[in-house]
Amino acid sequence: MDSGRVNVNKLIILGTKTVICHIVFIVFFFAIPVYKEAKQVFGSVIKVYSERLILGEKALIIDIADDPEERTKGLSGRRSLAEGEGLLFVFDQPDFYGMWMKDMNFSIDIIWLDSTKEVVSIVEYVSPDTFPKVFKPTRAALYVLEVNAGFVEKYGIKIGDQATSL
């Protein structure tokens, strides 16, 4: 009689595991295509990850552009950037990375940071109508931070300030 209960318990456990596996499969089977379609529809609005960065006394939520496709697109095509948000371009090695305003819809401040995340160059109030002009730093940088125009002035950001990650 005890062996009958053991077999029933084993069947229940096996059935439960099977149902859970099917549910996980169905979720992933449908979630991945939905994510890909949403990414195509909404573009860079959907990010796989973002981080927090503190610059001066202001904490920012930043999207990361760390591959060639994301760096080329940047903020192009976005209608706006929310207060307290930015886009951080991450490069493989320090250099004089130029930034342009191709397909931009709003003005930005551009802040270049070296490998220690020290501010090494700033250009403020860069307007979309400056395209095709390319803005370059005065010193080599590993990171470039794009924020809404007026951010640098509002928060008193200057050369030598240190950015930190949370």
C-alpha positions as CSV (number, residue, x, y, z in Angstrom):
1,M,0.0,0.0,0.0
2,D,2.9,2.4,0.7
3,S,4.4,1.7,-2.7
4,G,1.2,2.8,-4.3
5,R,1.4,6.1,-2.5
6,V,5.0,6.5,-3.5
7,N,4.1,5.9,-7.2
8,V,1.3,8.4,-7.0
9,N,3.6,11.0,-5.4
10,K,6.2,10.4,-8.1
11,L,3.5,10.8,-10.8
12,I,2.3,14.1,-9.2
13,I,5.9,15.4,-9.0
14,L,6.6,14.4,-12.6
15,G,3.3,15.9,-13.8
16,T,4.0,19.2,-12.0
17,K,7.6,19.4,-13.5
18,T,6.2,18.7,-16.9
19,V,3.6,21.5,-16.6
20,I,6.2,23.9,-15.3
21,C,8.5,23.1,-18.2
22,H,5.7,23.6,-20.7
23,I,4.8,27.0,-19.2
24,V,8.4,28.2,-19.2
25,F,8.8,27.1,-22.8
26,I,5.6,28.9,-23.9
27,V,6.6,32.1,-22.1
28,F,10.0,32.2,-23.8
29,F,8.6,31.0,-27.1
30,F,6.3,34.0,-27.2
31,A,8.3,36.6,-25.2
32,I,11.3,36.7,-27.5
33,P,9.4,37.5,-30.7
34,V,7.3,40.0,-28.8
35,Y,10.4,41.7,-27.5
36,K,12.0,41.8,-30.9
37,E,8.9,43.3,-32.5
38,A,8.6,45.9,-29.8
39,K,12.2,46.8,-30.2
40,Q,11.6,47.3,-34.0
41,V,8.5,49.4,-33.3
42,F,9.8,51.5,-30.4
43,G,13.5,51.5,-31.4
44,S,15.9,52.7,-28.7
45,V,13.1,53.5,-26.3
46,I,13.4,49.9,-25.2
47,K,16.8,49.2,-23.6
48,V,18.0,45.9,-22.2
49,Y,19.8,47.7,-19.4
50,S,20.4,51.1,-18.0
51,E,22.4,52.4,-15.1
52,R,22.6,55.3,-12.7
53,L,25.4,57.8,-12.9
54,I,26.2,60.7,-10.6
55,L,27.7,63.8,-12.1
56,G,28.2,66.8,-9.9
57,E,25.4,66.5,-7.4
58,K,22.9,65.1,-9.9
59,A,22.0,61.4,-10.3
60,L,21.1,60.4,-13.8
61,I,19.5,57.3,-15.3
62,I,21.5,56.5,-18.3
63,D,21.1,54.2,-21.3
64,I,24.2,52.6,-22.5
65,A,25.4,52.7,-26.1
66,D,28.3,50.3,-26.2
67,D,28.2,48.7,-29.6
68,P,28.8,50.2,-33.0
69,E,25.1,50.2,-34.0
70,E,23.9,51.8,-30.8
71,R,26.7,54.4,-30.9
72,T,25.9,55.3,-34.5
73,K,22.2,55.7,-33.7
74,G,22.7,57.5,-30.4
75,L,19.7,59.8,-29.6
76,S,18.8,60.1,-33.3
77,G,15.1,59.9,-33.9
78,R,14.0,60.3,-30.3
79,R,11.5,63.0,-29.7
80,S,13.0,64.0,-26.3
81,L,15.0,62.9,-23.3
82,A,13.4,63.0,-19.9
83,E,14.7,65.2,-17.1
84,G,17.4,63.3,-15.3
85,E,18.1,60.9,-18.2
86,G,21.1,60.6,-20.5
87,L,22.8,58.4,-23.0
88,L,26.4,57.2,-22.2
89,F,28.5,56.1,-25.1
90,V,31.1,53.6,-24.1
91,F,34.1,53.1,-26.3
92,D,36.8,50.4,-26.4
93,Q,39.8,52.8,-25.9
94,P,40.3,56.5,-25.3
95,D,40.3,58.7,-28.4
96,F,38.9,62.0,-29.8
97,Y,35.4,60.7,-30.5
98,G,33.3,63.2,-32.5
99,M,29.5,63.6,-32.0
100,W,27.0,64.9,-34.5
101,M,23.3,65.9,-34.5
102,K,22.1,63.7,-37.4
103,D,18.3,63.1,-37.2
104,M,18.2,64.8,-33.7
105,N,14.9,66.5,-32.6
106,F,16.2,68.5,-29.6
107,S,19.3,70.3,-28.3
108,I,21.8,68.6,-26.0
109,D,24.9,69.1,-23.9
110,I,27.8,66.8,-24.7
111,I,30.2,65.8,-22.0
112,W,33.3,63.7,-22.6
113,L,34.8,61.7,-19.8
114,D,38.2,59.9,-19.6
115,S,38.8,56.4,-18.4
116,T,38.5,57.5,-14.7
117,K,35.1,59.2,-15.6
118,E,36.6,62.7,-15.1
119,V,35.0,65.4,-17.3
120,V,37.6,66.3,-19.9
121,S,35.6,68.3,-22.4
122,I,32.1,69.9,-22.6
123,V,30.0,71.4,-25.4
124,E,26.7,73.0,-24.4
125,Y,23.5,73.8,-26.2
126,V,24.2,71.8,-29.3
127,S,21.2,72.3,-31.7
128,P,19.9,69.8,-34.3
129,D,20.5,72.4,-37.0
130,T,24.3,72.2,-36.5
131,F,24.3,68.9,-38.5
132,P,26.6,67.9,-40.3
133,K,29.1,69.7,-37.9
134,V,31.1,67.2,-35.7
135,F,31.9,68.2,-32.2
136,K,35.1,66.8,-30.7
137,P,36.7,66.9,-27.3
138,T,39.8,68.8,-26.4
139,R,41.3,65.7,-24.7
140,A,41.0,62.0,-25.4
141,A,37.9,60.4,-23.9
142,L,36.6,56.9,-23.2
143,Y,33.0,57.9,-22.6
144,V,30.6,60.5,-24.0
145,L,27.5,61.6,-22.1
146,E,24.6,63.2,-23.9
147,V,22.1,65.0,-21.7
148,N,19.4,67.7,-22.3
149,A,20.6,71.1,-23.2
150,G,21.1,73.3,-20.1
151,F,22.1,70.4,-17.9
152,V,25.7,71.6,-17.6
153,E,24.7,75.1,-16.7
154,K,21.9,74.1,-14.3
155,Y,24.1,71.7,-12.3
156,G,27.4,73.6,-12.6
157,I,29.2,70.8,-14.4
158,K,32.8,71.7,-15.3
159,I,36.1,70.2,-16.5
160,G,37.6,68.1,-13.8
161,D,34.3,67.0,-12.2
162,Q,34.1,63.3,-11.5
163,A,31.3,61.0,-12.5
164,T,30.6,57.9,-10.4
165,S,28.4,54.9,-11.0
166,L,25.8,53.7,-8.4
